[in-house]
């Protein structure tokens, strides 16, 4: 029984180290969402911080269309960041049973 607990503790420590490394990588990760065939581009980090917004001048005259394009580009970037985050977190927790959809405190 003691061997099982020691092994579980070692696995938990490795997972914690892997999660910390993945978290650091996500801080440096940048993804770009776009809409309107590239007329609006938004860059987010893996921690959902906005790094840049690029808007083609041709869409500035139509405020309602611009709002829709910015919304779509932002959502595209968030989806890409979430997808990449999930991939990295899955790799970091490989071998340890973590319930699907579980959010690790401090990572998201």
JOPE-V75392 format. One record per residue. N is the residue number from 0. OMEGA is omega in whole degrees, -180 to 180 (* if undefined). NEAR is the number of other C-alpha atoms within 8 Angstrom. Layout:
n:N omega:OMEGA near:NEAR
n:N omega:OMEGA near:NEAR
This chain:
n:0 omega:-180 near:4
n:1 omega:179 near:5
n:2 omega:180 near:6
n:3 omega:179 near:7
n:4 omega:179 near:8
n:5 omega:179 near:8
n:6 omega:178 near:8
n:7 omega:178 near:8
n:8 omega:178 near:8
n:9 omega:178 near:8
n:10 omega:179 near:9
n:11 omega:179 near:9
n:12 omega:178 near:8
n:13 omega:179 near:8
n:14 omega:179 near:12
n:15 omega:177 near:8
n:16 omega:179 near:8
n:17 omega:179 near:10
n:18 omega:179 near:11
n:19 omega:178 near:8
n:20 omega:179 near:8
n:21 omega:179 near:11
n:22 omega:178 near:9
n:23 omega:178 near:8
n:24 omega:-180 near:8
n:25 omega:178 near:11
n:26 omega:180 near:9
n:27 omega:-179 near:8
n:28 omega:173 near:8
n:29 omega:176 near:9
n:30 omega:-179 near:11
n:31 omega:173 near:11
n:32 omega:179 near:14
n:33 omega:178 near:15
n:34 omega:179 near:13
n:35 omega:-180 near:7
n:36 omega:178 near:6
n:37 omega:179 near:7
n:38 omega:175 near:12
n:39 omega:180 near:15
n:40 omega:179 near:14
n:41 omega:178 near:16
n:42 omega:178 near:13
n:43 omega:171 near:16
n:44 omega:176 near:15
n:45 omega:177 near:15
n:46 omega:176 near:10
n:47 omega:174 near:8
n:48 omega:-179 near:7
n:49 omega:179 near:9
n:50 omega:180 near:8
n:51 omega:175 near:7
n:52 omega:178 near:9
n:53 omega:-178 near:8
n:54 omega:177 near:9
n:55 omega:-179 near:8
n:56 omega:-178 near:5
n:57 omega:-179 near:5
n:58 omega:-177 near:11
n:59 omega:-176 near:9
n:60 omega:-177 near:5
n:61 omega:-174 near:7
n:62 omega:-178 near:8
n:63 omega:178 near:6
n:64 omega:179 near:8
n:65 omega:178 near:10
n:66 omega:180 near:8
n:67 omega:-180 near:8
n:68 omega:179 near:12
n:69 omega:178 near:12
n:70 omega:-179 near:8
n:71 omega:180 near:10
n:72 omega:179 near:14
n:73 omega:179 near:11
n:74 omega:177 near:9
n:75 omega:179 near:12
n:76 omega:179 near:15
n:77 omega:179 near:11
n:78 omega:179 near:8
n:79 omega:179 near:11
n:80 omega:178 near:15
n:81 omega:180 near:9
n:82 omega:-180 near:8
n:83 omega:178 near:9
n:84 omega:-179 near:10
n:85 omega:178 near:8
n:86 omega:-177 near:8
n:87 omega:179 near:9
n:88 omega:177 near:10
n:89 omega:178 near:8
n:90 omega:-178 near:7
n:91 omega:-177 near:10
n:92 omega:-179 near:12
n:93 omega:179 near:8
n:94 omega:179 near:4
n:95 omega:180 near:8
n:96 omega:177 near:6
n:97 omega:-178 near:6
n:98 omega:178 near:5
n:99 omega:178 near:4
n:100 omega:-180 near:4
n:101 omega:177 near:6
n:102 omega:179 near:6
n:103 omega:-178 near:6
n:104 omega:178 near:5
n:105 omega:-178 near:4
n:106 omega:-176 near:7
n:107 omega:* near:6
